Amino acid sequence: MITNFILNHSAFEYVVSGNKGSIEEVFPVQNIINGLLKRVAKDKTNILGEISGRYQISKIYLQSSIAFGKFVNGNIGVQYQF
């Protein structure tokens, strides 16, 4: 049996960049958009956990795992040893 936990912290900051067009001389589009994008910048922390096990029945192996965090995900695998 295997158990693990993952902790991830992300800081989202969006920036519009690139070559400025001639409209920038009249209307500073990039600066306005970048000012608005600061409103949606945020930090996010994710915590994920997983439990996994492998069971042997003769030459057949059953492996199952369940992962949980924001969502729950379950998997079952069947293996045969020749």
Secondary structure by P-SEA (a helix, b strand, c coil): cccbbbbbbbbbbbbbbccccccccccaaaaaaaaaaaaacbbbbbbbbbbbbccccccbbbbbbbbbccbbbbbbbbbbcc
